[in-house]
Amino acid sequence: MASTQGKASKNAAAKSKAPAKQTTRAPARRRKVPTHEAIAKHAYELSRAHEDGDHVGHWLQAEGELTAP
């Protein structure tokens, strides 16, 4: 019987241990999402600064600049 009591005390000791410490992760950085109007305004400003007339290129550049971290 001594051996069963030894096992029981080991199991009780294992159960009584405090749970492992959980680490908290830093919150994920949210990506800035500019509004359609903000992109349009910046694209217009880019088009005024350049005379090439590349409207799609200005839009993509404005979008990229406004979403950059």
N, C-alpha and C positions, 0 to 999 in steps of 0.2 A: 503494500500500500504506500510505502514511502515514495516509490517511484511515480505513482499517479499524483501524489500531492506535489511533487517537484515539478511535474509538467503543468499542473494546474496553476501553480504560482508563477511559472514562466509565462503562461498564456495571459494571466491577469496583469502581469507587469507589462507585457507587450501591448495590451489593450488600453492600459492607463496612460500610455505615453501621449503627450500632446500631439495634435495633428501637425503635419509638416507645414511650415510657414509658407504661405502663398505670397508670391511677389506680385505686386501690381504693375501692370505695364503702363507706360506713358500713353496718353491718348494719341491716337493716330492723327497726323496732321491732315486737316481737311484742305483739299485743293480749292483754290479760289475759283469761283465760277462767275465770270462777269455776265452782266445782262446783255441782251441783244442790243439794247440802246447804247450801252457803254462801248461795245465793240464797234458799232456803226459810227459813233462819234470819233473814236480814235482812228478808225480807218479813213474817215473823212479828213481828219487832220493830217494823216500821212499822205493822202492824195493831194492835199493842198501844198504840201512841202515838196512833192515830186511831180514831174510833168510827164511821166511815162504812161499814165492812164491804165495801169494794171490794177483794176478794182479788186479782183479776186486775190491777187498777191497782197494788196494793202489790207484786205480783210483778214487773211491768214496771218500776216505779220502782226496786226493789231490784236488778234485773238491770242497769238503766242506770247506777246508782250504782257497782256493783261492776266494770263494764267500762269506766268512764270512764278516760281516760289520766291 
